[in-house]
Amino acid sequence: MRAWTLGVATLRWGALALAFGVAASHSTTAAQASSPAPRRPIALAPLATVTPQAEGQHGEGKKGGGNGFKESVVYLDGQAKGILRFSELPPSMKPVAIPEIDELPDVARYYRLADYLEGIGIDLGKIRELQIYGSHDRVAIITGEEIRTLRSGLVFDFTQQTGGKARARWAQLHTLRHRPMVDVIMTISIYVDKAAPTLAHGDMWLDGKVVEDPVPYVGDGVPKGTRVYADGKLDGWVRRKQLPSKLLAPNSEQAHAKFSTDAFLAYVGADTRNVKAIDFFDGDTLLARVDGKTWAKGKGDYVFELPTRSHGQVKELFPGDKSSRVTSIQVYTRSTPPVRQPDPAALEHQGGSDDPQNAGGGNGNGDGNGGNNGVTPVAQGVNNASATADDDQF
């Protein structure tokens, strides 16, 4: 009986202890709930008079650099230096195989960013900063020191190998300490003499103010029309300004104007007197290659028109009653033209449709959008310092 009584007593004391423990726990929880939780610091916008510090290199930020133009433009202090696409690479560019990325030792498809910048005439030693705009409003920052010392690992390729959009591939090589949050390259902005904007709170800041333009210093200097390169360097492009009447082809009527291609090339600064070859491209499709001798003899047969709604991209009229839209022209004077085969099927008979050509699959952007769309109204003129207000405008 005594053992039974002790057992009951023990159970009673155990129950009381458990009850007191629950009550104490509830009291502590209630006390904690009534106390204010520690607050995380709030990121306040900087004062307008102070330029904020960047929120880390190779980070994300707003302003995707589209500028209403879907080509990947490369700017130096706001001046266009080229379009980063396969057909507009400098002739000095040579692809390399990098099996560390794709396990394909025999497929050469990667290009070094430093080689490209030098090929379009940029002095690497003067670069202070590169800002590379990607999709989803992201911006990666690469310092001048990094582009100089890590040049072998800072590589890019194209989504379709010989066409499509350019892609940053240095993250796969772990070239930088921080992984850049960019894949497709939308725009590259390089800073040498002018101040680079900083990333802070999801915006680009310059002189204590949010940069409203996608890329600072550019203004209307976006190369939307047909572009002309001489030995890999951008000489000029068709703009909204009208072409001067001195570029009209012989016997051309102003009502249905045809312009001399040779005169146009000279107008933007491309010297064709001792040219080795001239390439005509529609997107990434090589339409025609004209060797120097043929050009010297028959350059008068090459003329172009500016159709309405052409977005500044000319319609070239080739000998043999052929025509096509042309997005870029490569002139080789000192450099050797790269080995490429033209696609004659991409040309159409004159009198056919004026719609942009898609033959050869070379006009897609590689991002699912297709075509060279996204540009603004008709451009009728060229970007060149030699054009003056005294020119007789057509």
C-alpha positions in Angstrom: 0.0 0.0 0.0 2.8 2.4 0.9 4.5 1.7 -2.4 1.3 2.5 -4.2 0.9 5.7 -2.3 4.5 6.8 -3.1 3.9 6.1 -6.7 0.7 8.2 -6.8 2.6 11.0 -5.1 5.4 10.9 -7.5 3.0 11.1 -10.4 1.3 14.1 -8.8 4.6 15.9 -8.3 5.6 15.1 -11.9 2.3 16.5 -13.3 2.7 19.7 -11.3 6.3 20.1 -12.5 5.2 19.6 -16.1 2.4 22.2 -15.6 4.8 24.7 -14.2 7.3 24.1 -17.1 4.6 24.7 -19.7 3.5 27.8 -17.9 7.0 29.1 -17.7 7.6 28.3 -21.4 4.4 30.1 -22.4 5.3 33.1 -20.2 8.7 33.3 -21.9 7.2 33.0 -25.4 4.7 35.7 -24.6 7.4 38.0 -23.3 9.4 37.5 -26.4 6.4 38.2 -28.6 5.7 41.4 -26.8 9.3 42.6 -27.3 10.0 44.3 -30.6 12.0 42.1 -33.0 15.3 43.5 -34.2 14.8 45.3 -37.6 16.9 44.9 -40.6 18.6 48.0 -41.9 16.7 49.8 -44.7 18.7 50.8 -47.7 18.0 54.5 -48.1 18.3 56.3 -51.4 21.4 58.5 -51.5 21.2 62.3 -51.5 21.1 63.8 -54.9 24.4 65.6 -54.2 26.4 62.5 -53.5 27.3 59.8 -56.1 26.6 56.4 -54.5 29.1 53.7 -54.4 28.5 50.6 -56.6 26.8 47.7 -55.0 29.6 45.3 -55.9 31.1 44.5 -59.2 29.7 41.9 -61.5 26.3 42.6 -59.9 22.8 43.2 -61.2 21.3 46.5 -61.9 18.6 48.2 -64.0 18.7 49.8 -67.4 19.3 47.0 -69.8 20.8 49.1 -72.5 18.2 48.2 -75.1 17.7 51.8 -76.4 15.0 50.5 -78.7 17.6 48.7 -80.8 18.2 45.0 -80.5 21.8 44.8 -81.9 24.6 44.5 -79.4 26.2 47.9 -79.7 29.7 48.6 -78.3 30.3 52.2 -77.1 33.5 54.0 -76.1 32.6 57.0 -74.0 29.2 57.1 -75.7 30.6 56.8 -79.3 29.5 53.7 -81.2 32.5 51.6 -82.2 30.8 48.5 -83.6 28.1 45.9 -83.4 29.0 42.7 -81.6 27.7 40.1 -84.1 29.4 37.4 -86.1 29.2 39.2 -89.5 30.7 42.4 -88.1 33.7 40.9 -86.3 37.0 42.4 -87.3 38.8 40.2 -89.8 41.7 39.7 -87.4 39.4 37.7 -85.0 40.2 34.0 -84.8 37.9 31.6 -82.9 39.5 29.1 -80.4 38.3 25.8 -79.0 37.8 25.7 -75.2 36.9 22.2 -74.1 36.6 23.3 -70.5 33.3 24.8 -71.5 31.8 22.4 -73.9 34.1 19.3 -73.9 34.6 19.8 -77.7 38.3 20.1 -78.3 37.9 20.4 -82.1 35.2 23.1 -82.3 36.6 26.6 -82.4 33.8 29.0 -81.6 35.0 31.2 -78.7 36.5 34.7 -79.1 38.5 36.7 -76.6 36.9 40.0 -75.6 40.2 41.8 -75.4 41.1 40.7 -79.0 37.8 42.1 -80.2 38.2 45.4 -78.5 41.7 45.8 -80.0 40.3 44.8 -83.4 37.8 47.6 -83.4 40.5 50.1 -82.5 40.3 50.4 -78.7 43.5 50.8 -76.6 43.2 48.3 -73.7 45.8 50.2 -71.7 43.5 53.2 -71.5 40.4 51.4 -70.4 39.2 52.2 -66.9 36.0 50.2 -66.9 33.6 48.1 -69.0 30.0 47.8 -68.3 28.3 44.9 -70.0 24.5 45.0 -70.1 22.7 41.6 -70.1 19.1 40.5 -70.2 16.7 41.0 -67.2 18.2 44.5 -66.5 21.5 43.1 -65.3 24.9 44.8 -65.7 28.3 43.2 -65.2 31.3 45.5 -64.4 34.8 44.6 -65.5 37.7 46.8 -64.6 40.5 47.8 -67.0 43.0 45.8 -65.0 40.8 42.7 -65.4 40.4 43.0 -69.1 44.2 43.3 -69.4 45.4 40.6 -67.0 42.6 38.1 -67.5 42.2 38.4 -71.3 42.6 34.6 -72.0 39.6 33.8 -69.8 37.2 36.6 -70.8 35.7 35.0 -73.8 32.3 35.1 -75.7 30.6 33.1 -78.4 27.4 33.3 -80.4 24.2 31.4 -79.8 24.2 30.0 -83.3 28.1 29.6 -83.5 28.2 31.7 -86.7 25.2 33.9 -86.0 22.8 34.9 -83.3 23.4 36.9 -80.2 26.7 37.2 -78.4 27.0 35.4 -75.0 29.4 36.0 -72.1 31.1 32.7 -71.3 33.8 33.7 -68.8 31.6 32.5 -65.9 32.0 28.9 -67.1 35.8 29.3 -66.8 35.5 30.9 -63.3 37.8 33.7 -64.6 36.6 36.4 -62.2 36.3 36.3 -58.4 32.6 37.1 -58.6 30.3 35.4 -61.0 28.9 38.0 -63.5 25.2 37.8 -63.8 25.1 38.2 -67.5 24.6 35.7 -70.3 23.4 37.3 -73.5 25.4 40.5 -74.2 23.0 43.3 -75.1 25.4 46.3 -74.9 29.0 47.0 -74.0 29.9 50.5 -72.7 33.6 51.2 -72.3 34.9 54.2 -70.3 38.3 55.8 -70.9 38.0 59.6 -70.6 34.5 60.0 -69.3 33.2 59.1 -65.9 31.5 55.7 -65.6 28.1 55.5 -63.9 27.8 53.4 -60.8 25.3 50.8 -59.8 23.3 51.5 -56.7 19.8 50.4 -55.5 19.0 48.9 -58.9 19.8 52.1 -60.9 22.7 53.6 -62.8 23.9 56.8 -61.1 26.1 59.6 -62.6 26.9 62.9 -61.0 24.5 62.2 -58.1 21.5 61.6 -60.5 19.8 58.5 -61.9 20.8 57.9 -65.5 17.6 58.1 -67.6 19.1 57.0 -70.9 19.9 53.2 -71.2 23.6 54.1 -71.8 25.0 57.5 -70.8 26.6 59.9 -73.4 25.0 58.2 -76.4 22.1 60.4 -77.3 21.0 59.7 -80.9 24.4 58.1 -81.8 22.9 54.6 -82.2 24.0 52.8 -85.4 20.6 51.7 -86.6 21.1 51.9 -90.4 23.4 50.1 -92.8 26.9 50.2 -91.3 30.2 50.5 -93.1 33.5 48.9 -91.7 37.0 49.5 -93.1 39.4 46.7 -91.9 37.2 45.9 -89.0 36.7 49.5 -87.7 33.3 51.2 -88.0 33.4 54.2 -90.3 29.8 55.3 -90.4 26.2 54.3 -90.9 22.9 55.5 -92.5 21.1 57.9 -90.3 17.9 60.0 -90.5 19.7 62.9 -92.1 19.2 62.9 -95.8 22.0 61.9 -98.1 23.5 64.8 -100.1 22.6 64.9 -103.7 26.2 64.5 -104.8 25.9 60.8 -103.9 23.2 60.3 -106.5 24.1 57.7 -109.1 24.5 59.0 -112.7 21.2 59.4 -114.5 19.2 58.9 -111.3 16.0 60.7 -110.8 15.3 62.4 -107.5 11.8 61.1 -107.4 13.1 57.5 -107.5 16.6 58.1 -106.2 19.4 55.7 -106.6 22.7 56.3 -104.8 26.2 55.3 -105.8 27.5 52.7 -103.4 31.1 53.6 -104.1 30.4 57.3 -103.5 28.6 56.4 -100.3 31.6 54.3 -99.0 34.0 57.2 -99.8 31.6 59.6 -98.0 31.9 57.7 -94.7 35.6 57.4 -95.1 36.2 54.0 -96.5 38.9 54.1 -99.2 38.1 51.7 -102.0 40.8 52.7 -104.5 43.1 49.8 -103.6 40.5 47.6 -102.0 41.1 43.8 -101.8 37.5 42.9 -101.4 34.1 44.2 -100.3 31.5 42.0 -98.5 27.8 42.7 -98.4 25.8 41.3 -95.4 22.1 40.9 -94.5 22.3 40.1 -90.9 24.8 37.2 -90.6 24.3 36.1 -94.2 27.1 37.0 -96.7 25.2 38.1 -99.8 28.1 38.8 -102.1 31.9 39.3 -102.1 33.3 41.5 -104.7 37.1 41.3 -105.3 39.2 44.5 -105.9 39.6 44.1 -109.6 35.9 43.5 -110.2 35.1 46.5 -108.1 37.5 48.8 -109.9 36.0 47.8 -113.3 32.3 47.7 -112.4 31.8 49.9 -109.3 29.4 52.1 -111.2 27.0 49.1 -111.4 26.5 49.0 -107.6 23.8 51.4 -106.5 21.3 51.4 -103.6 17.9 52.7 -102.7 16.3 53.8 -99.4 12.9 52.2 -99.3 10.3 53.7 -96.9 10.1 51.9 -93.5 13.6 50.5 -94.1 14.9 51.7 -90.8 18.0 53.1 -92.5 18.9 49.7 -94.0 19.6 50.2 -97.7 18.3 48.1 -100.6 21.4 47.3 -102.7 20.9 46.7 -106.4 23.5 44.2 -107.6 24.6 43.6 -111.2 22.5 40.8 -112.8 19.1 42.2 -111.8 19.6 41.1 -108.2 18.8 43.0 -105.0 18.7 42.6 -101.2 18.5 44.5 -98.0 22.0 45.2 -96.7 22.7 45.7 -92.9 26.5 46.0 -93.1 29.3 46.4 -95.6 32.9 45.2 -94.8 35.7 46.9 -96.8 39.1 45.1 -96.8 42.0 47.3 -97.8 44.9 46.3 -95.6 43.4 43.2 -94.0 42.8 39.8 -95.6 39.1 38.9 -95.9 38.1 35.9 -93.8 37.2 32.7 -95.5 33.4 32.7 -96.0 31.1 31.6 -98.8 28.4 33.9 -100.1 24.8 32.7 -100.3 23.5 33.7 -103.8 20.1 32.3 -102.9 19.7 35.1 -100.4 19.5 37.6 -103.3 16.2 38.3 -105.0 15.3 39.5 -108.4 14.7 43.2 -108.6 11.0 43.9 -108.6 10.4 41.3 -105.9 9.4 42.0 -102.4 11.1 44.7 -100.4 10.7 42.8 -97.2 13.8 41.9 -95.3 15.4 38.7 -96.5 15.6 35.6 -94.3 17.4 33.3 -96.6 20.2 31.3 -95.0 18.8 31.7 -91.5 21.3 34.4 -90.8 19.0 37.2 -89.8 17.8 35.9 -86.5 18.9 37.5 -83.2 19.4 34.1 -81.5 17.0 35.2 -78.8 13.8 33.9 -80.3 12.8 37.2 -81.8 14.2 36.8 -85.3 15.1 39.4 -87.8 16.7 42.8 -87.3 13.7 44.4 -85.8 13.4 46.9 -83.0 14.8 49.9 -84.8 13.3 53.3 -85.2 12.0 55.2 -88.2 13.6 55.5 -91.6 17.2 56.7 -91.5 18.3 58.7 -94.6 21.9 59.8 -94.3 25.2 58.8 -92.8 27.1 59.3 -89.6 30.2 61.1 -90.6 32.1 64.2 -89.6 32.7 65.1 -93.2 29.0 65.8 -93.8 28.5 69.5 -93.3 25.5 71.9 -93.3 26.8 73.2 -96.6 26.2 70.0 -98.4 23.4 70.2 -101.0 20.9 67.8 -99.3 18.7 65.6 -101.4 
